[in-house]
Amino acid sequence: MARKNSVFSRRLERHYDELKWLYHELYCDEQAFGYFLEMLERCWGERKKPLRDQDAAREADPNWYRRRDLLGMMLYVDAFAGDLKGVEGKLPYLRECGVNYLHLMPLLESPKGRSDGGYAVSDFRAVQPRLGTMEDLEKLADACRRKKVSVCLDFVMNHTSEDHEWARKARAGEPGYRERYFFYDSWDIPREFEKTVPQVFPTTAPGSFTQLEDGQIVMTNFYPYQWDLNYANPTVFNDMTENLLFLANRGIDVIRLDAIPYIWKELGTNCRNLPQVHTLARMLRMVCEVVCPSVLLLGEVVMEPAKVAPYFGTPEKPECHMLYNVTTMATTWHTLATGDASLLKRQMEAVCSLPKDFLFLNYLRCHDDIGWGLDYPWLGERFGWNEVAHKRYLNDWFTGKFSGNNARGELYNDDPRLGDARLCGTTASLCGLEAAAFEGDPFKLERAAACDLTLHAWMLSQSGIPVIYSGDEVGQLNDYTYHDDPDKREDSRYLHRGAFQWGLAELRTDADAYQGKLFQGLRRLESIRAEEPCFDAGADVQVMDSGDSRVLALCRRSGGRELVCLFNFSGEFVHAGADREGGYTELMYGTKYDSIRDIELWPNGFAWLLRDGAAD
């Protein structure tokens, strides 16, 4: 073990009793636990000096990732710059965008045509050859660290590709590998599982098991080529933890735990959010605090709000450092389509009631589809809306089926039997920029760009880390060329995963082009956010009554400073405000108001109103 009083020993000692208790609670295997501890020390020993220096600095400043000047961007390496070296060459552009948190979408080795966009990993320690090498990734991470940009990478925990070495050995019957997955010789147990386990992709990948050519049956909750790992086997947890630390030692700052609610399976349950999942998440948090305390865990929990917050853990026993704010993203688009902010107001009241230590990662669009996971019982009680009918309305709205509506998107995983489907499209196209540009209508272009900017202002007004999807900063539109690619045409999510249009980026300084208006407007918003203390993660945030259901009102306070944020989600001029005395200045445009009880907001417009005389 580590020498007495070493950094590793001191960190391990803080967590040893709890780590041992939780490990044995799951596995009751002293030998496996001994190997686990040796592996942690080995990984700590392999951590290079710049990373250890960063560990020490961030340990001394534990709130470093809660700063209001953090701004993220997520991108696909090939779509953005061809390969990892290309991304390194584009770092000046990213810094011009204000980005200091860079999420690289899945780039580990995976089989072409059977990768689910990179989420079927065949080697956790190799990069897809067309994108570069692991050395290139480490070099990019080093370059980002020098520019104070944190790098985030996906870690696919739930499954491996059927081409992974473990899967190949399991299929061949090599001892110890079949037990890493869920293998069965008949359908008896799989059928029992399927009685209680919901299907993830009922239309494109029905069922939760796949029968192989030799008759063996393996659990595949997502796609047939993604084999679920058996975390009841301590070897799986040990080896996957080592894979996570391998990536951390390459310089990755944020590990995104993909599909973490699914990782523990138990017959007779829905295999979602089981207590053992939280035990595993807690152990991973302690692993990072022992080996690489500058590394953050980002949980991907695409569930209803009540299932999301538990993945933060508790102040005494934390799990993930950050979680995706999935529900707010979906509710934002619902609000735009309905022009009614009531549900968003209700949801933000719930978010604002959570402990301030809970840090969300906020976004408008990402690599994935928009799933309509809304509070339908409340919508039914409040408006009489039926879930199936409302989902159909939202999808019809955003695919441009209503007369006069300019949104342009496509459906994903449409299930006519259940009346369910998800939505794809870029922010700009869903806001109407695509239709307006096609028609060459300057009035519609102005309105669509204003809508786009207002949605980004809303995202930036929320507590947490705002993350932009690459291309949104210049209003990139849907890419329909995926229809011509046999490897992509069956997956409409490629509609918003198109190659970055560098020609659009060249217009970012052109004040007459909508690309320039969006880029400069967004940079203005981001700069205001970075400078204004009311946007601190620890600020007091309150949802207010705006006087109009079409307008959401948010009040942020820090010290003696007060900022009132108003967002008009309708396509009409609206008079709304907040019950506040005194003068206010609108931060974006500098307009002065003696009272904010009655403010005129433009269609899909917003206002950031700072109380005059706020303490410096």
N, C-alpha and C positions, 0 to 999 in steps of 0.2 A: 504493500500500500504506500501512499504518499508519505514523505518524510514528515516528522512531527512539526506542527505549526506552519506547514506550507499553506499557501492560499487555498489550494484544493481541499486540504483537510479541514480548514476552518469553515469553508462553505459547506462541505459535506456534513460536518458536525451539526450545523444549524438544522439540517433537514433529516438527518439519519434516522431518528426514531420513527418519524411519520412515514418516511419513504419505505422503511423496512415493514412497518405495520401494513401499509396499503399494498405493497408488493405481495406479502404473504397472505393477505386477505383474498387476493385473486388467485395466487399460484401455489402457496404452501410448498415451495421448492427452494431449499436453502442453497443448493448447488447453483441453480439458475440465478439466484440473487447475488451470490458471490461472483459469478461471471459478469453480472450486470454492473457491479461496483468496479470491477477491474476494467471493464470497457469504458466506464465514465472517466476513470483516471487516465486511461490511455488516450482518449479523445482530448482531454484537457491538456495532456502533455504534447499533443500534436498541434495545439493552437499557437499560431505564430505571434511574435511580439506585438505588431501593430494591433492585432485583435485583442490581445491581453491588455494592452494599454487602453483600448476603447472600452473593454469590460470595466476596468478600474474607473475610468472617467464617468461612465454611465451609472455605475454603482453609486458614485458620489453625487450624481444628479438624477435620481430615479424618476423624475417627472420630465425628462428631456423630450419624450415623445408626446407630451401634452401641450407643447408650445403652440400658440395661435398662428405662427408663421409657417407651420408645416403644410405642405401642399403636395398631394400625390398625383401620379399619372400611371395608368395601366396601359400596357401595349404588348403586341405580339412582335417579337424580334424580327421575324422575316418580313412582316407587313410594314414595319417602321423603317428598318434600315438594312434588310437583307440578312445580316448575321450579327453575331456578338461584337465583332470588330467594328462593324458599321454603326452599332448603337454607341460604342465608345466614341466614335468620331462625331456623333450627333449630340454629345453631352453639352456643348455650348448652346445648342437650340433649346434643350431641356431646361437649362439654367435660365435662358431668356424667358421661358414660359413660367419661371418661378418654381419649378419642380425641385423638391428636395427629398422626395419619397418616390422611388421608382419600382413599380410592380411589373416584373417580367412574366408574361403569361407562360404556361407550361412549355418547357424547352428540353426536358430530359428525354432520353432515348425512348422511342415508342414506334410500333410498326406502322408503316404507311397504310392508310386506308382502314386501319383497325385501332385508332388511337383516341377517338372521342375528343379530338382537338388537343391531344397531348396528355389526356387523363388516363391513359392505359400505359403505364410505365413498364418498360422491359429491362431497364437498368437505371437504378437510382443514383449511380455514380458516373454516368456518361451523358453527354449532351448529344442531341440529334446532330449527326455529322454535317448536315446542310447548314446548321447554325453555328458550327464551330466545335470547340473542344472544351473540356472542363478547365483547362488552363486559360482559355479565352474568357470563360465566365469569371474565373478568379481574378484575372487581370482587369476585367470590367469592374468588378466589385472593388478592387483596389483603387481604380481611377475615381469611382464614385465616392469612396471614403475620403479621398483627398479633397474632393469638391463638396464634402459634407452632404452627400446624397445617400440616403439609406436605401438598400435594395431588398425587395420582397420577392419571394419565390414560392410557388405552389409545392406542397408536399402531399402527395396522394396517399392517404393512410388506409383507406378502406379496402383497396384491391391492388393487384398487379395485372399487367398484361399477361395473356396466355402464353406469350413468348418469353416471359421472365425466366431466368435460370431455375428458380424454385418451381415454377409451373411445369417446365419441361421435365425436371427430375421427378416431380409428382406424377406426371402422366406416364413416365417410364417405370414407376413403381420403386424408385430408389428410397431406401429406408429414411424416415424422418421428414420427408417432404410432402407426402400426401396429407400429413397432419397439420400442415401450415394453412391448408384450405379446408373447405367443407366438401368432402368426397363421400359419395354413397353408391352402393352397388345396385340399389333398386329405388323406385319412386316412393316407397312407403313413407320415409321421414320427410323428403322434400314436399310431398303433398300435405303433410301436417303443417309444415312451415307456411305453405302458401295459403292456408286457411286464415291466417292472422296477419301475414305480412303484406302491406299494400304494394302495388306495382309502381315502380319509379317511372317507367316509360311504357305505359300500357299499349300504345299503338306501334312504336318503333322497336320495342324490345319487351314484349309481354312475358310475364312470369318472372320468377326469381332464381330459376335453375336452368342449366343447359346440359343436354346429354351429348357426350363426346362420341367420336367415331367407334371407340371400343366398347361403348355401352355404359361407361362410368358417367355418373351425374355429379356436377359441381355447382356450387352456389354462385350465381352471377346476378346480383341485384340490379346492376345498371345495364351493361351490355354483355352479350355472350362471350366476348373476348376479354372481359374484365372479371377476374376471379377474386371473390371476396376472401380476405385474409381472416384467419381464425385467431383472434387475440386472446382466446382462452389458453392458447399455447404460449408459454413464457418465451420460447425461442423467437416467436414472431415479434413480440413486444421488444425484446432485447435487440434483435437485428434491425427492426424498423427505427428504433431509437438511435442506433448507431448510424443508420443512413441519414437521419435528421441532423445529427451532429457532424457528419461528414460535410453536409451542405453548409452548416454554420461555420465550419472551419475553412470553407472556401471564401468566406467573407459575406455571406448572406445575413442581413440584419433582421429580417422579418420572415418567419415561416408561416405560410398560410396553410392551416390544417383543413384540407379539403374534405367535405362531407363527414365531418367528425361525428355527428349524431348517429351514424349508421354502423360504427365500427365494432360494436359488441352484439353478438347474435345469441338468442335464447329461444328455444322451442316454446310455443304457446304465447309468445309476445309479438308485438309489431316490429321488434328489432330496431326501434328508434329511441334515442334518448334514455337508454337504460342506465341504472345507477352506476354500473361498471364503466360506462363511457366517462363519467365525471371522475371516477377514480383514476383512469388512464390519463385524462387531461390534467388532473392535479399532479400526477407523477411527472408528466412532461414539463410542467411549469417548474417543478423543483429541479429536474435535470438541467434545465437551462440556467437556473439560478446558481447551480453548482459549477457547471462546465463553462457556460458562455453567457453571463448575466447581461450582456449588452444586446442579446437576441430576444426579440419579441415573438409571441405566439398570437396569430390572427385566426380566429375561429370562423369557419364558414358554416353558419347555422341557418339554413333556409327553411324556417319553421314559423308557426304563429308566434306572436310576441311572448306569450307565456312560457314558451319552450326555449326562447333565446337567452333571456337574462341569466338563467342558471349557469350558463357556460362562462360567466365571469367568475364564478365561485363566490367566495365571501372575502371580506377584508382580511380575515385571519388565515384563510386557506384559498388563495386566489387560483384560478385556472387560466383562462385566456387573458392576455393583456388587452385585446381589442376584439370586437365582433363587427361583422357587417350589419349595417342598418337596412336590411332587406325590406322590411315591411314599410318603412317610410318611403323608400324608393317606389314601391308598387302603389302606395296610397297617393303619392304625388301625381303620378300619371292618371290615376282614377280621378283625382281632383281636377286636373286639367280637362279631362273629357266631360265631366259632369258640370263643371263650373261652380261646384259647391264644396266649400272647405270644411264642412261639419265633421266628416270622418277624420280628416287630417288634424283638425283641432283636437278632437277626442284622443287621437293617438299621441299627439305631442304632449298633451297633459299627462299621459301615462309615462312618456319618456322623461319629461321634466321631473317626475316624482322619483325617478331612480337615483341611487347614490351618485354623487359627482365623480366618484372613482371609476364608474363604468364608462369606458371610452368606446364610442362607436366610430366606425369608418363609414362616411357618408358619400353617396354617389347618385348620379342620375341614370347613367347607363354603364354597363360593363360588358364583358365578353359574352355573357349569358343572355337568355331570354328574360322577358318580364312575365313572372307568374302572378296571377291575380289572387294572392293569398290575403284577402281582405276580411274584415269583421262582418261577415254576412248576417249573423243573428242580429247585430245592432242595426245594420242597414235595413233589414226586413222590418224590425220593430219601428225604426224611425221613419223610413220612406215607403215601406211595403215592397221593397225590391227583392225579387227572387234571385238566388245565386246564379243559376244557369242563365237566366235571361239577362242578368246584369253583366256577366262575363261576355255574353254574346254582344251586348251593346258596346262594351269597351273595345272588343276586338273589331267590331264593325266600324267604330269611330276611328280607330288608329290605322285601319286599312283603307280609309278614305271612302267608305260606302255611303256616307251621308252627304246629301247635296250641300255644296258650299264648304265642306270640311276639307282642309288641305293636308291633313296628316297622311303619311305614306309609310306603311309597315307591312309585314307579312306574318302569317301564323306559324307557330312551331308546335309540333306534336299534337295536332288537331285530333280530337277524339269526338266525332259526331255522336257516338253512342251516349257519352256522358255530357255532351254539350260543353266540353271544356277544350281550351286551347291556350297557348302562351303566345307572347308577342315578341317580334324582332324588329329592329330598325335602329338607326342612329338617332341621337338627340335632335339633330338638325332636321332630318326628314320627318320625324314624329311631330316636330313643332311647325312644320309647313314650309320649310325653306326649299325643299325639293320641288314641290308643286309650284311655288311662287317663281322659282328660277326657271322652271320649264315653261311657264306661261309668260315669263318676262315682265311680270307685273311689279313695278317698284313699290306700290302701296302694300301689296301682300308681302313682299320681301322685308319691308320695314317692320311690319307687324310680326312676322315670323321670327326675325332676328331679335325683336324686343321680347318675345315669348321665351326664346332660347336663353337670353341673358337673364331674364327674371327667374327662370328655373335654376340657373347657376347661382344667382344671388340667394335664392332660398336654400340651396345646398350649403352655401358658405355661411349662412346664418345659423346653422345648427351647430351644437357643441360636438366636438370630435375632430377627426381628420378628413378634410374634403379630398376626394380623388376624382380626377377627370379621366375620361376615356380618351385615349389618343385619337386625335382628329377633331374632337369636339371643340377644341380651342380655335379652330378655323372653320367650323361648320361643315365638316365632311358629311357627304350624303351617302345614302344606301349604295352598295356595290352589287349590281345584279349580275355581274359576270360569273358569280359562283354557279349559276344555272348551267354554264357550259363546261364545268369541271366535274368529271365523273366521280372524283373523290369527295366532292363537296355538295353536289346538287341535291342530295337527300337531306341536307341539314341546313335549314333556312337561317340558322344563327350566323352563317357566313355572310349574310346580308350586311351585317354591321362589323364584319371582321376583314374588310377589304384593305388593300395596300394603302398606306398613308400617301395622300396626294400632296407631294412637295410643291407642286405648282400653286396650290391653295395657300401654303405657308408663305410663299413669296409675296402674297397680297396682304400679309398681316400688318403692314405699316400703311396700307392704302386706306385712308379714311373714307373714301367713296365706295369701297367694295364692302359687301357684308362680311367678308372674311376679316377685313381690317377692323370693322366695327365690333365684331365679336371678340377678336383677339385683344384689342386695346381696351374694350369694355371689361372683359374678364380680368385682364391684368390690373385695371383700376380697382375693381372689386377686391381682388386678392391683396393688393397693396394696402387698401383701407383695413381689411381684416387683420393683416399682420401688424398694423400700427395701433389699432384701437383696442384698449384693454377690455372693453365690454365683450370681446370675442374670446376672452380667456376661457379655458376649459372649466375653470372653477367659478365662473360667473354665475350669478343667480339668474335663472331663466324662467319666465312666466308666460303662459298663453293668456291672451287678453281677448275681450269682446270687441270686435271691430265695428259692430253695428250693422254689418252686412254679411250674410252667409257666404258670399262669394270671395270674401277677403279674410285671409289669415293674419292675425296680429300677434307678434311675439315681442316681449320686452326682455332685454338683457341688461343686468346691472353689475357693475364692478366698482367697489369703493363708492365714491360719490358720483360716478358716471352712469348715465342711463341712455340706452339706445332702444328705440321702438322701430320694429321692422314690419312693414305692411306689404302684403302680396295679393294682387288681384288675379285670381285664377279664371276669370271670365273674359270673354272677348268683347266686353262693353266698357264704356266709361263708368266708373263707380265712385261714389262719395262714401268714404269710410274714415275711421280714425281710432283714437284711443282717448279714454277719459283721463287726460293729463293737462295740468296747468303749466304755463310758462312757454318761452320761446324755444324753438327747435330748428336745427339746420340739417337739411338733407345732404348726406355725405357724398353721394355720387355726383350731384349736379350743383350743390352749393345753395339751393333755394332756401330762403328763410321763411319760417312760419311763426306767427304770434300764438297760434293755437293749432293743435293737431286733432281736434275733435271732428273736423270735417275736412278731409284732404281729398282732392280729386286725383284718382289714379287712372292712368291710361289703360286701355285694354291689355290684359296680361302684363301689367306694369307693376312696379314695386317702388318702395321708398325706405331708405335707411335714415332715420331721424334721430339725431343726437341732441340731447337737451343742452341748450345754451348755458354757459357758466358751469359746465361739468368740471369737477376737480381734475387737475392735471396729474 
